[in-house]
Amino acid sequence: PSWGLMISEAKGMMFFDPWLIGVPGAALFALILAINLLGDGVRDVTAPENRN
């Protein structure tokens, strides 16, 4: 299942089992952060204004 679906289904149980939202939420956060950092790195390497 997708992480978004896992978070959506766990909303009703978040007071009893908060890790059901926390684990997929943290994984989604880490994935988005990694993609953003990778994109910044690629931009820095390929940007023509940074070349001498």
Phi, psi and omega in degrees: 000159180281158181293323178297319177294321178297318179294317180297318181288335183272356182301323181288341182250014188291338179280335180263323181228076185293339180290342177294335175262323186295318183292307178293329177295317178293322178295318178295317177300313181296320179295314181295320178297317180296319179295319178295317179294322176297316178298320176296319179295318178296319178297318180296324181285323187262357183290125182291334182286348179268355182271144179257000000 
